[in-house]
Amino acid sequence: IKLITAPVSRGDESYYEYLKAKLPNRNLKSLNKQLISILKKNGAVNISSIELNNGFSNCAYTRKYTPKVNNGKLMDLNFALSSYASGKYLIIGTPEIIIAY
């Protein structure tokens, strides 16, 4: 915050929210499929999922948050399932996750 030299105008503000939760020891591939199914049942579109070395990264457009354009498609939800030595985690960001995972 000390490096900001000019005030940010109200029109330029963007708000991002994210949640990180530790998961019980579960199969991330199965959980990923379940979460995608829940999103589809609730009307989400533009769902994409990418397998990572330590889990999955997913995007969707739920029409519930302020959207962004990603590869020419609207998205407003980004979630990741990650496995680390410390455990397995679900990270959810709207409209996107802005931290490294």
ROTI-803670 format. One record per residue (C-alpha): residue in one letter; x, y, z. Coordinates in nm, 2 decimals. Layout:
BEGIN
> aa, u, v, w
> A, X, Y, Z
...
END
This chain:
BEGIN
> aa, u, v, w
> I, 0.00, 0.00, 0.00
> K, 0.29, 0.24, 0.06
> L, 0.38, 0.22, -0.31
> I, 0.05, 0.36, -0.43
> T, 0.13, 0.72, -0.54
> A, -0.21, 0.82, -0.67
> P, -0.56, 0.76, -0.55
> V, -0.76, 0.49, -0.72
> S, -1.08, 0.63, -0.87
> R, -1.41, 0.46, -0.79
> G, -1.45, 0.36, -1.16
> D, -1.12, 0.17, -1.17
> E, -1.19, -0.05, -0.86
> S, -1.21, -0.42, -0.90
> Y, -1.29, -0.66, -0.62
> Y, -1.18, -1.02, -0.60
> E, -1.27, -1.27, -0.34
> Y, -1.12, -1.60, -0.27
> L, -1.16, -1.89, -0.02
> K, -0.91, -2.16, 0.06
> A, -1.03, -2.46, 0.25
> K, -0.84, -2.78, 0.36
> L, -1.02, -3.09, 0.23
> P, -1.04, -3.43, 0.39
> N, -0.81, -3.68, 0.22
> R, -1.03, -3.74, -0.09
> N, -0.97, -3.84, -0.45
> L, -0.93, -3.50, -0.63
> K, -1.03, -3.64, -0.97
> S, -1.36, -3.77, -0.83
> L, -1.42, -3.45, -0.64
> N, -1.35, -3.24, -0.95
> K, -1.61, -3.44, -1.15
> Q, -1.87, -3.40, -0.86
> L, -1.81, -3.02, -0.85
> I, -1.85, -2.98, -1.23
> S, -2.17, -3.18, -1.21
> I, -2.31, -2.96, -0.94
> L, -2.22, -2.65, -1.14
> K, -2.40, -2.79, -1.45
> K, -2.71, -2.88, -1.25
> N, -2.72, -2.52, -1.12
> G, -2.70, -2.37, -1.47
> A, -2.33, -2.29, -1.50
> V, -2.19, -2.27, -1.86
> N, -1.85, -2.22, -2.02
> I, -1.71, -2.48, -1.78
> S, -1.35, -2.57, -1.85
> S, -1.12, -2.79, -1.65
> I, -0.74, -2.84, -1.68
> E, -0.55, -3.11, -1.50
> L, -0.24, -2.98, -1.33
> N, 0.06, -3.16, -1.18
> N, -0.09, -3.14, -0.83
> G, -0.47, -3.12, -0.91
> F, -0.71, -2.93, -1.12
> S, -0.80, -2.57, -1.23
> N, -1.15, -2.49, -1.34
> C, -1.34, -2.19, -1.48
> A, -1.72, -2.14, -1.52
> Y, -1.98, -1.88, -1.58
> T, -2.25, -1.90, -1.31
> R, -2.41, -1.56, -1.37
> K, -2.37, -1.49, -0.99
> Y, -2.06, -1.27, -0.99
> T, -1.91, -0.99, -1.20
> P, -1.77, -1.17, -1.50
> K, -1.45, -1.15, -1.70
> V, -1.37, -1.26, -2.05
> N, -1.13, -1.56, -2.07
> N, -1.04, -1.70, -2.41
> G, -1.34, -1.52, -2.56
> K, -1.59, -1.67, -2.31
> L, -1.74, -1.52, -1.99
> M, -1.63, -1.66, -1.66
> D, -1.71, -1.55, -1.30
> L, -1.59, -1.84, -1.10
> N, -1.24, -2.00, -1.08
> F, -1.17, -2.30, -0.85
> A, -0.88, -2.52, -0.80
> L, -0.82, -2.85, -0.63
> S, -0.46, -2.89, -0.52
> S, -0.26, -3.15, -0.33
> Y, 0.04, -3.05, -0.13
> A, 0.25, -3.22, 0.14
> S, 0.04, -3.03, 0.40
> G, -0.29, -3.16, 0.26
> K, -0.55, -3.12, -0.01
> Y, -0.72, -2.79, -0.07
> L, -1.01, -2.63, -0.25
> I, -0.94, -2.27, -0.36
> I, -1.24, -2.07, -0.50
> G, -1.20, -1.72, -0.65
> T, -1.45, -1.48, -0.80
> P, -1.41, -1.40, -1.08
> E, -1.07, -1.55, -1.07
> I, -0.81, -1.68, -0.83
> I, -0.54, -1.41, -0.80
> I, -0.29, -1.60, -0.58
> A, -0.05, -1.87, -0.67
> Y, -0.17, -2.22, -0.60
END
